Amino acid sequence: MTDEETGGARRWLKLTLIALGVAVLIVVIVMMISGGDHGPARHFSAGTVV
């Protein structure tokens, strides 16, 4: 294999990881900004002891 072939494989892997990281970051930001009544506590009534 030449350096060009392995460089191509590294390039698509790097771009995939960057895109995945950006997507995760966007999801986290949207979850933090949207707020609302989310999370596991919303499924329990006020009197329920966990």
N, CA, C and O atoms as a GROMACS GRO file, in nm:
protein
  200
    1MET      N    1   0.084  -0.119   0.000
    1MET     CA    2   0.000   0.000   0.000
    1MET      C    3   0.088   0.125   0.000
    1MET      O    4   0.197   0.127   0.058
    2THR      N    5   0.039   0.225  -0.065
    2THR     CA    6   0.113   0.350  -0.067
    2THR      C    7   0.061   0.442   0.043
    2THR      O    8  -0.043   0.417   0.103
    3ASP      N    9   0.136   0.547   0.068
    3ASP     CA   10   0.094   0.644   0.169
    3ASP      C   11  -0.037   0.711   0.129
    3ASP      O   12  -0.117   0.749   0.215
    4GLU      N   13  -0.059   0.725  -0.001
    4GLU     CA   14  -0.180   0.790  -0.049
    4GLU      C   15  -0.304   0.706  -0.015
    4GLU      O   16  -0.408   0.761   0.022
    5GLU      N   17  -0.293   0.574  -0.026
    5GLU     CA   18  -0.407   0.487   0.005
    5GLU      C   19  -0.441   0.491   0.154
    5GLU      O   20  -0.558   0.502   0.190
    6THR      N   21  -0.342   0.483   0.239
    6THR     CA   22  -0.369   0.487   0.382
    6THR      C   23  -0.414   0.625   0.426
    6THR      O   24  -0.492   0.638   0.519
    7GLY      N   25  -0.364   0.729   0.358
    7GLY     CA   26  -0.408   0.865   0.389
    7GLY      C   27  -0.555   0.884   0.359
    7GLY      O   28  -0.625   0.956   0.430
    8GLY      N   29  -0.602   0.818   0.252
    8GLY     CA   30  -0.743   0.827   0.218
    8GLY      C   31  -0.830   0.763   0.324
    8GLY      O   32  -0.936   0.816   0.359
    9ALA      N   33  -0.786   0.649   0.375
    9ALA     CA   34  -0.862   0.580   0.480
    9ALA      C   35  -0.864   0.665   0.607
    9ALA      O   36  -0.967   0.674   0.674
   10ARG      N   37  -0.753   0.725   0.639
   10ARG     CA   38  -0.747   0.810   0.758
   10ARG      C   39  -0.835   0.933   0.741
   10ARG      O   40  -0.896   0.979   0.837
   11ARG      N   41  -0.841   0.985   0.620
   11ARG     CA   42  -0.920   1.106   0.594
   11ARG      C   43  -1.068   1.080   0.618
   11ARG      O   44  -1.134   1.159   0.685
   12TRP      N   45  -1.122   0.969   0.563
   12TRP     CA   46  -1.266   0.945   0.581
   12TRP      C   47  -1.297   0.913   0.726
   12TRP      O   48  -1.403   0.949   0.776
   13LEU      N   49  -1.206   0.845   0.794
   13LEU     CA   50  -1.227   0.816   0.935
   13LEU      C   51  -1.227   0.944   1.017
   13LEU      O   52  -1.311   0.963   1.104
   14LYS      N   53  -1.133   1.031   0.988
   14LYS     CA   54  -1.124   1.158   1.059
   14LYS      C   55  -1.249   1.243   1.034
   14LYS      O   56  -1.304   1.300   1.128
   15LEU      N   57  -1.293   1.250   0.910
   15LEU     CA   58  -1.412   1.328   0.878
   15LEU      C   59  -1.537   1.270   0.944
   15LEU      O   60  -1.624   1.344   0.989
   16THR      N   61  -1.545   1.137   0.949
   16THR     CA   62  -1.659   1.072   1.015
   16THR      C   63  -1.661   1.103   1.164
   16THR      O   64  -1.766   1.134   1.219
   17LEU      N   65  -1.547   1.095   1.228
   17LEU     CA   66  -1.539   1.124   1.372
   17LEU      C   67  -1.570   1.271   1.401
   17LEU      O   68  -1.635   1.302   1.500
   18ILE      N   69  -1.523   1.360   1.315
   18ILE     CA   70  -1.553   1.503   1.334
   18ILE      C   71  -1.703   1.527   1.318
   18ILE      O   72  -1.762   1.600   1.398
   19ALA      N   73  -1.764   1.468   1.216
   19ALA     CA   74  -1.908   1.486   1.194
   19ALA      C   75  -1.988   1.429   1.310
   19ALA      O   76  -2.086   1.490   1.353
   20LEU      N   77  -1.947   1.314   1.362
   20LEU     CA   78  -2.015   1.254   1.476
   20LEU      C   79  -2.001   1.343   1.600
   20LEU      O   80  -2.097   1.361   1.675
   21GLY      N   81  -1.883   1.396   1.621
   21GLY     CA   82  -1.861   1.486   1.735
   21GLY      C   83  -1.946   1.612   1.726
   21GLY      O   84  -2.002   1.656   1.826
   22VAL      N   85  -1.956   1.669   1.606
   22VAL     CA   86  -2.038   1.789   1.587
   22VAL      C   87  -2.185   1.756   1.612
   22VAL      O   88  -2.256   1.835   1.674
   23ALA      N   89  -2.232   1.640   1.564
   23ALA     CA   90  -2.370   1.601   1.586
   23ALA      C   91  -2.401   1.584   1.734
   23ALA      O   92  -2.505   1.629   1.782
   24VAL      N   93  -2.311   1.520   1.808
   24VAL     CA   94  -2.331   1.501   1.952
   24VAL      C   95  -2.332   1.637   2.022
   24VAL      O   96  -2.414   1.660   2.111
   25LEU      N   97  -2.243   1.726   1.982
   25LEU     CA   98  -2.237   1.859   2.042
   25LEU      C   99  -2.366   1.936   2.017
   25LEU      O  100  -2.416   2.003   2.108
   26ILE      N  101  -2.420   1.927   1.897
   26ILE     CA  102  -2.546   1.994   1.866
   26ILE      C  103  -2.660   1.939   1.951
   26ILE      O  104  -2.741   2.015   2.003
   27VAL      N  105  -2.666   1.807   1.966
   27VAL     CA  106  -2.771   1.745   2.048
   27VAL      C  107  -2.761   1.792   2.192
   27VAL      O  108  -2.863   1.824   2.254
   28VAL      N  109  -2.641   1.796   2.247
   28VAL     CA  110  -2.622   1.840   2.386
   28VAL      C  111  -2.664   1.985   2.402
   28VAL      O  112  -2.730   2.020   2.499
   29ILE      N  113  -2.625   2.070   2.308
   29ILE     CA  114  -2.661   2.212   2.316
   29ILE      C  115  -2.811   2.230   2.308
   29ILE      O  116  -2.868   2.308   2.384
   30VAL      N  117  -2.877   2.159   2.217
   30VAL     CA  118  -3.023   2.170   2.204
   30VAL      C  119  -3.091   2.122   2.331
   30VAL      O  120  -3.189   2.183   2.375
   31MET      N  121  -3.042   2.015   2.391
   31MET     CA  122  -3.102   1.965   2.515
   31MET      C  123  -3.085   2.066   2.628
   31MET      O  124  -3.176   2.083   2.710
   32MET      N  125  -2.971   2.133   2.635
   32MET     CA  126  -2.947   2.231   2.740
   32MET      C  127  -3.030   2.357   2.720
   32MET      O  128  -3.080   2.416   2.816
   33ILE      N  129  -3.046   2.399   2.595
   33ILE     CA  130  -3.120   2.521   2.565
   33ILE      C  131  -3.270   2.499   2.580
   33ILE      O  132  -3.340   2.585   2.633
   34SER      N  133  -3.320   2.385   2.533
   34SER     CA  134  -3.465   2.362   2.532
   34SER      C  135  -3.522   2.348   2.672
   34SER      O  136  -3.636   2.388   2.696
   35GLY      N  137  -3.445   2.294   2.765
   35GLY     CA  138  -3.493   2.281   2.903
   35GLY      C  139  -3.622   2.203   2.908
   35GLY      O  140  -3.631   2.092   2.855
   36GLY      N  141  -3.723   2.260   2.971
   36GLY     CA  142  -3.853   2.196   2.976
   36GLY      C  143  -3.862   2.093   3.086
   36GLY      O  144  -3.776   2.085   3.173
   37ASP      N  145  -3.967   2.015   3.081
   37ASP     CA  146  -3.994   1.914   3.183
   37ASP      C  147  -3.941   1.780   3.134
   37ASP      O  148  -4.018   1.690   3.099
   38HIS      N  149  -3.810   1.766   3.133
   38HIS     CA  150  -3.748   1.644   3.083
   38HIS      C  151  -3.670   1.577   3.194
   38HIS      O  152  -3.641   1.638   3.297
   39GLY      N  153  -3.639   1.452   3.173
   39GLY     CA  154  -3.558   1.378   3.269
   39GLY      C  155  -3.637   1.268   3.336
   39GLY      O  156  -3.759   1.264   3.323
   40PRO      N  157  -3.569   1.180   3.408
   40PRO     CA  158  -3.636   1.066   3.469
   40PRO      C  159  -3.730   1.105   3.583
   40PRO      O  160  -3.822   1.029   3.613
   41ALA      N  161  -3.709   1.219   3.647
   41ALA     CA  162  -3.794   1.259   3.759
   41ALA      C  163  -3.936   1.291   3.717
   41ALA      O  164  -4.027   1.287   3.800
   42ARG      N  165  -3.959   1.324   3.592
   42ARG     CA  166  -4.094   1.360   3.548
   42ARG      C  167  -4.189   1.240   3.548
   42ARG      O  168  -4.310   1.259   3.539
   43HIS      N  169  -4.136   1.118   3.558
   43HIS     CA  170  -4.220   1.000   3.556
   43HIS      C  171  -4.271   0.961   3.694
   43HIS      O  172  -4.353   0.870   3.706
   44PHE      N  173  -4.223   1.028   3.797
   44PHE     CA  174  -4.264   0.996   3.934
   44PHE      C  175  -4.350   1.109   3.988
   44PHE      O  176  -4.327   1.226   3.958
   45SER      N  177  -4.449   1.072   4.069
   45SER     CA  178  -4.528   1.175   4.134
   45SER      C  179  -4.448   1.233   4.249
   45SER      O  180  -4.344   1.178   4.286
   46ALA      N  181  -4.495   1.343   4.305
   46ALA     CA  182  -4.421   1.411   4.412
   46ALA      C  183  -4.411   1.324   4.537
   46ALA      O  184  -4.316   1.339   4.614
   47GLY      N  185  -4.507   1.233   4.559
   47GLY     CA  186  -4.506   1.152   4.680
   47GLY      C  187  -4.430   1.022   4.668
   47GLY      O  188  -4.415   0.951   4.767
   48THR      N  189  -4.382   0.989   4.551
   48THR     CA  190  -4.313   0.863   4.530
   48THR      C  191  -4.170   0.870   4.583
   48THR      O  192  -4.096   0.963   4.551
   49VAL      N  193  -4.133   0.772   4.664
   49VAL     CA  194  -3.996   0.764   4.714
   49VAL      C  195  -3.921   0.663   4.630
   49VAL      O  196  -3.966   0.551   4.610
   50VAL      N  197  -3.806   0.703   4.582
   50VAL     CA  198  -3.728   0.616   4.495
   50VAL      C  199  -3.615   0.555   4.572
   50VAL      O  200  -3.537   0.478   4.516
   0.00000   0.00000   0.00000
